[in-house]
Amino acid sequence: MLRGCRKVLHTLLLGDFSDKRISEPARSLVQRAMLLNPVISKLAGKRVVLASGSPRRQDILTNVGLRFEVVPSWFKETLDKSMFAAPNEYAIETAKQKALEVARRMHLKHRITPDIIIGADTIVTLEDSILEKPVDKQDAYNMLSRMNGKEHSVFSGVVIVLCRSEKEHTQQSNMGINNTVNVLQCRLGDNELETEVIDFYEETKVKFADLSEELLREYVDSGEPMDKAGGYGIQALGGMLVEYIRGDFLNVVGFPLNHFCKKLAELYYPPPKCTIQRVKHDSIPYVETFEDFNDVESESSTHTQCAKVTNTLDMNDVLPPAAKAHRGSGLTTPCGDRIAFPSKMIKLLDGFKASKALFVACKLKVFDILKERGLLRAMDVAKKRNISVSGTERLLDACVALGLLEKTHQAYSNTDLSNTYLVTDSKYSLHDYIMYCNDHLWPFFTNLDSAVKEGTTLQRGTFWKNHEHLLQDSHNLLVKQHLSAMHSIIKVTGRAIVTAFDLSQVKSACDLGGCTGALAHELVQTYPNLKVTVFDLPDVLENVSSFQPVGQCATRVTFTKGDFFKDNLPEADLYILSRVLHDCSDEKLHTLLTKVSDSCKPGNFLLVAEIVLDEEKRNPRALLQSLSMTEGKQRNGSKYKHLLQKYGFTNIQIKITGNILDAILAIKG
């Protein structure tokens, strides 16, 4: 009955109770629902946006008659969990970043200002560890086995972002919004956006019954665990696993509806006195992401999430016809037909400008200056670098628009993103890799037309002939730049690789082509009983001393000179190939994997770190990488599995990390 009344609910929520097509029972049902929760009716006529692609959240909100648009967030969920004192703080911050990313994008890029944006993130915790979505059936079984007979917690972090212009804020200030919130202000010419962020969390305790292995296996085989955090869905077959719950059932499904309605009631029916803490900034810059990121609660599986997100880049794909017309963008033909504005195309056309602005800002070390000195005017930055004030101001303003800098009263400062990844002395600095892209990869791609016509590597069309040419002079600046660039990438993605699977049982590892040893050091820091040998060319290892950390862990990393195509490999329980396979011709691939397979004893492991293509080839990063026209090629998960099985590896698991590189683990049969 509720499903049949959905359209009726939507009509009545707009306040039209006079429609004669609506039956009296349906009218009575909706009116009773509004009496039970009148705050929902307060949202009638407002533009409400759900910043999530989760079908479960959509169902929960739709079933109470809420009208909303779905705009999945592009926020990349790579927050460091160790930085949060409690799981609920991690969930809230993730939900906040999802919602604010949608607010920025809709307001700045698409000139649409929603009234309310709802962001949410649900996680499952067991014994202080956060359980992600399972990567395969075995991972799902292991996850469910850990929870078998035990009580675990389900946390949902939820944020409500209220968006309005400064004028609207004045008009609405008498509403008496009650909460301690942060108010962020965005200024785009005459167009101001002010947002208020209200956050909360809900925790529900769930106890699994003592379940047999057979029952768990049957549940895993149903396929239901694969797209759900914690590996089960309580609203479906997973309900049979649960002995009891304490708390909100819908919170376990994915959205704490009761708490959400209470929070809305606090907003629209506040007590007489309220305290609002307001922190103002001059801008909320739109972050132009380098790739399209998944919404964690996406309905599709891990390997197809990127395809789903790609289909939501243009707001015309997610807005109803009335909203599209309201935007006023697009073209009108002589016949009066409207054509959607090509926002995707314009983004692509401007993409190279954004990259070059980043390259130049890094080359001038703008982010270093701002970290050292704090707030600076354009003329101060220009003076430090002995460059023009006009050019500096334009560059800094562009960086603000790209989300790399903040601007307050004509003074500039770094964002947290820039302090973390763009300052040269930061632990996770990508500065050297960015400079490598500017100095070497950018020239390669200027010859892309010739490379496509000839089907030859871009490297052969420019000055970088091949890897051997790089190493003719061990002190060649280009060698050191290459090593520094690869080192910075691994510093950022290394933790995601080494924690993608549980390697605690491994005692020895060999990183083939391990370069500076960055991944090896990440491994020994994570696994205290592990020793790692880095195996690479002599000319490479002569240049790695400056990259070595100090400390007790460093003694468990050793370096051995050799060529993994020609020489015998050191003995190890685990062999690692990071950013190697995609660059090998079929002949070299056969030689290398044969040597690795022959060196592995039954039960030994192979860990591969590469960009894994999604099955439908929709993820642009790996596909753009393939345009370098190397001898090798990028592969999807199925092809990597087939390749490794060919050389005697089994139980192949693939983890899409959401970081720069993905991880593949295989066992020698």
N, C-alpha and C positions, 0 to 999 in steps of 0.2 A: 504493500500500500504506500509506504514511504517513497519507494522508487517511482511509483506512478504519480505521486504528488510533487515531484521535484520542480517541474516547470511552474506549477501553481505556487509553490513556496517562493520561487524566485520573483514571480510577478507580485505577490503580496508583500514581499520584503521591500519592494519599491514604493509601497504605500498605496497601491491600487486595490482597495478592497471592494470597489464597485463593479469590477468586471463581471458581467452576468454569465460569462462562460464558466466561471468557477463555481463548483457546487457548494452548497451550504456545509456538507460534512467536511470538505477540504478546507473551506474558509474557517470553520470552527477549529479544525486541527491546528492550523497555522496560528490562529489567534491564541489558542491555549499554549502553544509552544512559546510564543512571545511573552505570554504571561509568566511562564515558568522561567524564561531567561530573556527578559526584555532588553538586555544590553545588546543582543544580536541585532535587534531592530535599529539600534543606534548607527549601525554600519550601512544601513540601507541608503543607496544612492551614492556611496563613496567608492572610490577606486581602490579596491583591496587587492594586493598582490601576494601570492604565496611563492617564496623564493626557494622552492623545492620541487623536484620532479617525482617525489614519492607518491605512488598511486594510493598508498594507505592513508597518508595525510590528506590527500585530496578527498578521499571518500569520507573521512571523519568530518571534515569541515563542510562538505557538500550535504551530508545527511542532516545537518542542523540548519540547513537553508541559507548558508553564507554564500554570497556571490563573490567570486574572486577570479583573478587571472593567474595563470601559472607561468612564471618566468624563472626557470631553473638557474641557480647561481653558477658563475664560472669560477668561484673562489676555489683555489687549489688547497685541499685539506692536508697540509703538511705541517701543521703546528707541532712543535716539539712537546710531546706529552710530559716529559720530565720537568718542564718549566711550570707546571701547574700543581698546586698543593693538593688538589682534590679532583676526582673525575668530573664532578659537576661543573667546575670552573672551565675545564677543557671543552665540555659540551656547549656551555654558554658562549664561550669565545668563538667557537666554530660557527655556531648559529648566528652570532652577531656579524662576523665577517661575511657570511653568506648574504645576509640581508642588506648590509651596507654596500656590498659590491653591486647588487641589483639596483639599489637606490642611486648610486653614482652613475651607473650605465644608463638607466632609463632617463635620468634628469639631464645629464651632460651630453650623452651621445645621441639619444633619441628625442630629447626635448619633451619628455613626458614626466609629469610629476604625480606619482600615485599619492593617495591619502595615507594609506597604511601598508606597510610591508611586514609580512610574517616570516620569520626565519626559525628553523628548528634543526636540532641534531640529536639523534638518539644513539646511545652507546650501551654496551653490556659489559659489566665488570665482574670478575671473579678473583678473589684473593688479591686485590689491588692491581690486577692486570686487565687491560682493556682488550676485549675480544672483537676482532674485526670480522668482516664477511669472509667465509671460507674460500680458499682459492680453488679447491677441488673436493671430490667426495671424501678422500682420506682425511683432508684437513677438517672437513665438516664432522666426520666421525670422531676425530681426536678432540675436537672442541666440545661436542656433546658428551663425550666420555668424561671429560674433565668436570662437567657440570652435573653429571649423573649422581643423584642422591644428595646433592648439595644445594645450598641457597646462594643465589647470586642477585646482583642489583641491576636494574635497568634505569638509566638516567636519561632524561630528555632536557636539553637546554633550549629555551624558547626566548626569542626577542620579538618585541613589537616596535617597529620603527614608524613614528609619526612624521610625515613629511608635509611641509607647508612653506609658503613664501613668508617673507618678513611681514607683509601686509596681512596675510592670513593669520599669522601669529598674534598680531595685535587684536584682530577681530575675535580670535578664539581664546584669548587669555582669560576671559571671564568663566571659561568652562571649569577651571579649577582642577587641572590635571594633577593627580596626586601620586608622586613617586620621586625617588632620587634617581635622576637620569642625567645623561650627558647630552648637551645640545651642541651639535656641530653645524657650522654655517658654511655654505658654499656660494661663492660669488662668481657669476659669469656675466660680465658686462652689467646690464640692468636686471639680470635674471638671478635671483637669490633663492637658495634652498636652505631651509633650516630643518634639521631632523632631531627628534627626541627618541632616545633608545631606552626602552624598558625591558629588563631581562628577568627571568626567573628559571627555576629548574624544578623538576619533579623526580622523586626516586620511588621505585616500586621494587619490593622484594619478591623474588620468584623462587620457589623450591621445586626442583625436579624430583620425581619419584625414583625409586631404585629400579632401573630399567635393564632389561636383558640386552645382551649384545645383538641378538637377532632383531629385536624391536628397533634398536638404534640403526642397524644396517638397513632395515626396511624403510625407515623414515628418510635416511640419506638417499636411498635409491628412488624415492618419490620425486627428488629434485627440488623440494621446497626449501631446504636450508640455504641454497646457493646464493641468494640475493639478499640475505638478511643478516644483520649484525648479530653475533652470537649463534648463528646457524639454525634458528628456528622461528616459526611464526605462530604465536599463541592463538591468533584468530582463525587458524585453519587446522591442518593435521597436527601441528606442533602442540596444540592444546592437550593432546593425550599424554604428553611427556610431563605435564605440570601437576604436581600434587597440591600446591596451594600458592596463592599470591597474597601479598599484603600491600594494598595501595591501589592506585588507579589502573584498571585493566587497559584502558585506551592508551595510557602511557607506554605500556609494553607493546601495543600495536604500532605506536609511532608518534602519537601526539596527545599530550595531557589536556584534554578538552575542558575538564572541570576547572582546573587551575587557570587555564586561558580565559575562561568566562569570568572567573573571579577577578583576574587582573584587569579585564575590560571594565568590570563594574567599578573597580577602584579608580579607573581613569575617568569614567563618565558620571559616577555618583560618588565624588570624593567627600571625605570628612571636612569639617569647617576649616581646619588648619592643615596645611601641607608644606613640605619643604622640597624645593627643587634646586638641585645644584647645577649650575649652568657653566659650562666651559666652552668658550667660543674660539673658533678658528676661522681664518678668512677663506679657507677653501677645503672642499673634499675632492681631491683630484680623481679623475677617472683613471683607473689603472689599465693600460693597454696590455693585456696579457700576451705572452709569447706563444701560447698554445691554448687550445680550448680544453677546459678542465671539466671533469665529471661531477655530477651531484651524487653524493654518496648513496642516497636513497633511490637512485634511478632504477626503473623497473627492469632494465636490460642487465645482462650479465656483465662481468668484469671486462670481457673482451669486446663487447659491443657498446659500451657506454659512450665512447668518443663519438661514435656514429650518431647516437641520439642527441648529444649535445650540439653537434655540428648543425643539426636541423633546427636548432632554436636560436641561432645567432642573430637572425633578423627579427626585429620586433613584429614585423608584419606576419610572422609565422605564429605568434602567440597571442596577438590581440584580436578581439572581436571586430567585425566590420565597422561598428560605430566608433570604436576607439581609433581605428586606422584613419577614418575620415576626419576625426577630431584633430589628428596630428597635423594635418595640412601639408604633409610632405608627399612627394611623388609627382607624376606628370599627368596631364590631361590631354588626350588625343583630340584632333578636330571633331571626332564623332562624340566627344564627351566622355569617353571611357577613361578610367583612372589606371595608371600604371604605377606599381610600387616603386618607391625610390630605391636605387641600387646600393643600399648601405654596405652590403658585404663587399661589393666591388670597390667602393670608395675606400673602405678600410684596407683592402689589398693595395690599392694605388698609393696610399699614404704610408704603408707599412715600412718601406725602405727608409723613409724620412725619419720615422721614429727610431729605427735601429741606428741610423747615422747620428742622430742627436745624442743617443746613449753613448755611442763610441767616442764622440768628440768630448762629451762631458767627462768621461773616464780618462781620456788622453790628457786633458787639461787638469785632471785630478781635482775637479770641482768638489767632489764629495769629501775628499780629504781635508780641503780648506774649511768647509762648513762644519765638519766634525771638530776640528781643532778650535775654531773661533766661534762656533754657535751661530746666532743670527747675524747675517751680513747683508748689506745692500749690494746691488749689482756693481756699483762703482768700486766697492771694497774688494770684491772678487776679481774684477778687471785689473785693479792695481796690483794685486798679489801675483797675477799671471802676466802682467804687462801686455794686455790685449785691450781691444776697444770696449768702451762701456756699452755702446749701442748693441754690438754683437753679443756681449755677455748677457745683457738683459734679455734679449730675445731667446738665447739658449736656456737661460734659467727659467723663463716663463714656459718654454716648451717642456722642460723637465717637470715643472709643476703640473702641467696638463697631463703628463704621462704618469703622474703619481710617484715620481722619484724625489721631488722636493715639496716642501710646504712654504707658503708665502703668508706673512703677517705684517701688515703695515709697511709694505715695500721692502721688507727684509726676508731673506731666504734661509731655510734650514733643511737638514736632511730628514727624510722619513725614516721610520724604523727599518723599512725594506732596504734603503740605501746604506744605512749604518751597518747592516748585517752583511750585505752582499757586494757593495760597490766601494766601500772604503778599503784601501790597499792592505792595511794591517789587521783587518778583521779575520777571525778564525775561519769564517766561511766565505771569504772574499772571492768573487768571480772576476775581479778586475783583470787578472792575467789572461783568462780565457776570452774576455771581451776584447782585449787588445789583440789577441791572436785572431779573433774573428775579423777585426778591423783591418789588420795588416796582411792577413793571408787568405782567409775564407772569402772576404768581400771581393778581392781581385779575381778569385776563382770564378765566382758567380757572375762577374761581368762578361765572362766568356761562355755563359751557359748556352747561348744559341749555337755556337760552334760545337760544343760538347754534345748537344742533343742531335745535331745533324750527323756528326761523325760517330756517335755512340762511344766516345772515348772519355777517359777520365779528365776532369777539369784540371787536375794536378799536372797532367802532361801538356796542357795548353798554356801553362804559365811557367813561372820560374821554379816551382817546386816539382821536380821531375818525379821523384819517388823516394821511398824511405831510405834507400841506400845512399842516395845523393845527399840527404839531410845529414847523414852521419860520416861524411868524408872527413870532416874536421870536427873532432870532439869538442872543440871550444867554439864552434860556430854559434853565433848568437841565435840563429834560427832553431838550433837544437834545444837550447836552453828555454826559448820561448815556448816551443812545443811541449817540453817537459813541464814547464810551469803552468801552461794551460790545462794539460791533462791532470796535473796535481790538484788544481783548484776545482775541477769538475768532481773528482773523487772525494774531495773534502766535503762537498755538498751532498753528494748522492751515496757516499760510502756507507753511512749508518743504515740507510734504507736497504742496501744490498745485503749487508751482513746480518741484519735482523729479519730479513724476509722469511727465513727458515730457521729452525732450531738446530744449530751446529755445535751444541755443547758437548756432544759425544766425540767430536773430532779432536784428535791429538796433534796432528801435523797437517800442514797445508802448503801447497806450492802455487804461487801466483805467477803464471806464465805470461811474460811481457808485462810484469808488474810495475815497470817504470820507476817512479820515485818511492814506491812502497807505501803510498797513502792508504790503499785498501788493506794492505797487510797490517799496518798500525791500527786501523779501525777494527780489524778482526781481533787482535790480541788485547785491545782495550775492552772489547765486548766479551771475549771468552778467555778467562784467566788461565786455563790449562792448555791453551793452543800455542804452538810455535809455527811460524810461517817463513818459508824461503821465497825470496823474490828472484825469479829467473829471467834475465834479460841480457841483451847484447852488451859486450864490453864497453862500447862507446857510449851507451846510455848510462851504465852504472858509474862511469867516471864523472858524471855530472850531477849525481843525486845527493851528495853529502850535505849540501846546503838545505835540503828539504827535510832532513831527519830531526824528529823531536827528541827531547831529552826525557829521561825518566826510566823507571824500572821496566816498564812494558817494552821499551825500545830494544832491550836486550834479547827479546824473544823473536825479533825479526832479523834475518840474515840475508845477504845478497850473494848470489852465485851467477857468474858470467857464463853465457852460453846462447846458442841459437836453437829455439824449440823446433825448428824445421829440420835441423841436422843432428844435434847432439842428444845424448841420452838425458832423460828428464830425472830430476831428483825424486827419490821415493817420498810418497806422501799419502795420507788418508783422503785428502781432498785436493783436487786440482781446480784452478780458477782460470777462466778465460774472460777477461773484461775488455770490451770494445775491440775484440780481435776477429771473431767469426765473420762479421758483416763486411770486413775488408779483404777477405781471402777469396782467391779464385777457386774454382771447383778442384783443381789439382792440388793447390796448397791446403785447401780444406781437408781433402782426403789424407794428405800426408800428416797434417797436424792431429786430426781426430784419431787416426790409426795409431800414432805414437802415444796419445793420451790413453786410448783404450787399452793398448798393450801394457802400459805402465800401471794401470789400475788393477788391483786385486778385486775379486768378487766382494761386493759390499762397500767398496770405496765410492767416493762421491765426485761429481763434477758440478761446479757452480759456474754458470754463464751469466754475464751481465751485458745486456744489449737493450736497445729500444725494440720492443716487441710490437709489431704491427697488429692492429685489430683485424679480425677476420674479414671485415668488409672494406678494409683499406680506406678508412675515413679520418684517421689521425694524421694531421698534416706534418707533425715533426719528423716522423720516420720517413715519410714519403719525400719531403723536401731534402732530407739527408741523403736519400738515394740518388738525387740529382747530381751528386758529386761524381757519379759515373765511375766509381772504383771497380776493381776486378770482381769484388764480391757483390752481395745484395742484402737488402733488408728482408726479414721473414716474419710471418705471423706465428702464433703459438703452435698451430697444427704442423707447420713446416719445420719448426725447431724440434718438435717431438719426433716427427718422422726422421729427421736428420740424425738425431742422437740415437734413436732406436736402431738405425742402420749400423751403428758402431758398437752395439751391444749394451746400451744403457736402457734401464727400465725405471718404472715408478717416477716418471718425469712430472715435476710440478712447476707451474709457472705462476709468478706473483707480479701483478701489475702494481708497481710501488707508488705510482703517482709522482715520482721524482724524475730526475733526468734519465736514469737507466732503470730497466726492469730486471728481474732475477729469474733464473731457471735452475732448478736443482734436479740432478739425475743420479741414479745409483747403477754401478756396474753389475750386470747380471752374472 
